[in-house]
Amino acid sequence: MMRFLPILFAATLLFGVPASARPPVAVPIDAVRNIAFSRGIVTIKDIDLDDGVWEVVGFDSYGAKIKIWVDAWSGAIVKMKRKF
């Protein structure tokens, strides 16, 4: 049993991928901007990445404030709000 312990430890080190080695997002900020523009935002005020979700704040052509949350891995819109 003791002979297999070092092998198990080595396999864990080789095949375990630390979170720091993975890219933080699959959807770059430029793609998020394009998603926001395609949903009616004409002016972007702020874009933030928080816990794997891009949050975009901007305004449409009528001046209404729009918030869009985009999943950073899939590019899917999680939520969208518009305030007039």
N, C-alpha and C positions, 0 to 999 in steps of 0.2 A: 504493500500500500504506500509506503514511504517513497518508493521509486516513482510513482505516478504523480505525486504532489508537485515536483518541479516541472513536469511536463504540462500539467494543468495550469500552473502559474504562467508558464511561457506562452501557452495558447491564449490565455486571457489577455496578455500584453500584446500579442500579435494581432488578434482579431477584434479586440475592443477598440472602437474608434471614439476618442474623446470628443466632447462637444466643441472644443476649440478648434479641432481639425475640420469640422464641417463648415461650409459656408453659412453665414447667418441668414441669408435669404436666397430664394430662387428667382424671385421677381425683382429686377433692379428698379431703381427710382425712376428712370426714364420711362419704363413701361407703366409704372403707376401714374405718372403724369398723363400719359396717353389715355389710360383708362378714365382718369378724371375729366379730361377734355371730351372724351366720347360720351360722358354722362351729363354734359351741359355746363361744366365749369369753364369759364373763360378767363378768370383771374385766380391764380393759386396764391393763397396767403401763407400757408404753412404745410409742410409734409414731415411727419414724424414716424419712426418705427418703434413700436412698443409691444413686447411679448409676441413677436411673430405676426403682427398686424400693422400695416401701413395706415396712418390716419391722415387724410387729406382735408384741408379746410380751404374753401375758396368761395367765389361768387359767380352767379350766372349772369347772363346779359341784362337781366332786369334788376340786378343788385341784391337778389336773395342769397342768403348765406347757405352754402351746401357743405355738409360733412359726409365723407365717404370713408368706410373702413374696408381695406383690401387685404385678404390673406396673403402673407408674404411668401408662401410656398406654392400656392395654386394660382394666385391672381384672381380668385373669385371675390366678388363683392360680398362682404359679410353683412354690411348695414349701410344705409344711406338716409340722411335727414336733410330736409330743406326747410328753412325758416324764411317767411316773407316779412 
